[in-house]
């Protein structure tokens, strides 16, 4: 995978930085602020080129929070902050189980046991 990134992605990234070096936006303009931000983040933006463990996009992370985003209308009428925390805990366990290829039913049973043995979810 690293070889493919070096062969296919690095030339694209290099051409972007070449274009950036030829650009001279006005500092306080929106483009200037975006330009400065990008230049300051160069090292972080290029991590995926040298570390095969870093995803090339954030699609996996975006998909993992989709359940929460889609369900938020259903949770508008939660009984309060404790309900919201319980939802967050449940979804966190669910997404963690999926991401790690675990049996969610076993995780859920363990979670129910843990949650019922705790009197109160801390603030």
C-alpha positions in Angstrom: 0.0 0.0 0.0 2.8 2.4 0.9 4.4 1.8 -2.6 1.1 2.7 -4.3 0.7 5.9 -2.2 4.3 6.9 -3.1 3.8 6.1 -6.8 0.3 7.5 -7.3 -0.5 10.0 -4.5 2.9 11.6 -4.0 3.1 13.2 -7.5 -0.4 14.7 -7.0 0.6 16.1 -3.6 3.8 17.4 -5.1 1.9 19.2 -7.9 -0.4 20.7 -5.3 2.5 22.1 -3.3 4.1 23.4 -6.6 0.9 25.3 -7.3 0.9 26.6 -3.8 4.4 27.9 -4.2 3.3 29.8 -7.3 0.3 31.4 -5.5 0.5 34.6 -3.6 -2.9 35.4 -2.1 -3.7 38.5 -0.1 -3.0 37.5 3.6 -6.3 38.6 5.2 -8.5 37.3 2.4 -10.4 34.0 2.7 -8.0 32.5 0.2 -5.0 33.9 2.1 -6.2 32.4 5.4 -6.9 29.0 3.8 -3.5 29.2 2.1 -1.7 29.9 5.4 -3.6 27.2 7.2 -2.7 24.6 4.5 1.0 25.6 4.5 1.1 25.4 8.3 -0.5 21.9 8.2 1.7 20.5 5.5 3.4 17.9 7.7 0.1 16.6 9.0 -1.5 16.6 5.5 1.4 14.4 4.2 1.4 11.8 7.0 -0.6 9.3 4.9 2.2 9.3 2.3 4.7 7.6 4.7 2.4 5.8 7.2 0.3 3.0 5.7 -1.7 2.8 9.0 -3.1 6.3 8.3 -6.3 6.2 6.2 -6.1 8.2 3.0 -9.6 9.7 3.8 -11.8 10.1 6.8 -14.7 8.2 5.2 -14.5 5.4 7.8 -14.8 7.9 10.7 -17.6 9.8 8.9 -19.5 6.5 8.4 -19.1 5.6 12.1 -20.9 8.7 13.3 -23.6 8.4 10.7 -25.8 6.4 13.0 -25.7 9.1 15.6 -26.4 11.9 13.1 -29.4 10.1 11.5 -30.9 9.2 14.9 -30.6 12.7 16.4 -34.1 13.7 15.5 -35.4 10.7 17.3 -33.5 11.7 20.4 -34.6 15.3 20.6 -37.2 14.3 23.1 -34.8 12.5 25.4 -35.5 12.8 29.0 -32.4 14.9 29.6 -28.7 14.9 29.7 -28.5 11.4 31.2 -30.4 10.0 28.3 -28.1 11.7 25.8 -25.1 10.3 27.6 -26.7 6.8 27.6 -27.2 7.2 23.8 -23.6 8.2 23.3 -22.4 5.3 25.3 -24.5 2.8 23.5 -23.5 4.1 20.1 -19.9 4.2 21.1 -20.1 0.5 22.1 -21.9 -0.3 18.9 -19.5 1.4 16.6 -16.5 0.0 18.5 -17.9 -3.5 18.1 -18.4 -3.0 14.4 -14.9 -1.5 13.9 -13.3 -4.4 15.7 -15.4 -7.2 14.1 -16.9 -8.2 17.5 -20.2 -9.9 18.3 -22.4 -6.9 19.2 -24.9 -9.1 21.0 -22.2 -10.2 23.5 -21.0 -6.6 23.9 -24.6 -5.5 24.4 -25.2 -8.1 27.1 -22.0 -7.1 28.9 -23.0 -3.5 28.6 -26.5 -4.1 30.0 -24.9 -5.9 32.9 -22.4 -3.0 33.5 -25.1 -0.3 33.1 -27.6 -1.9 35.5 -24.9 -2.4 38.1 -24.0 1.3 38.1 -26.5 3.5 39.9 -25.8 6.7 38.0 -24.0 7.8 34.8 -21.5 10.4 35.9 -21.9 14.0 34.6 
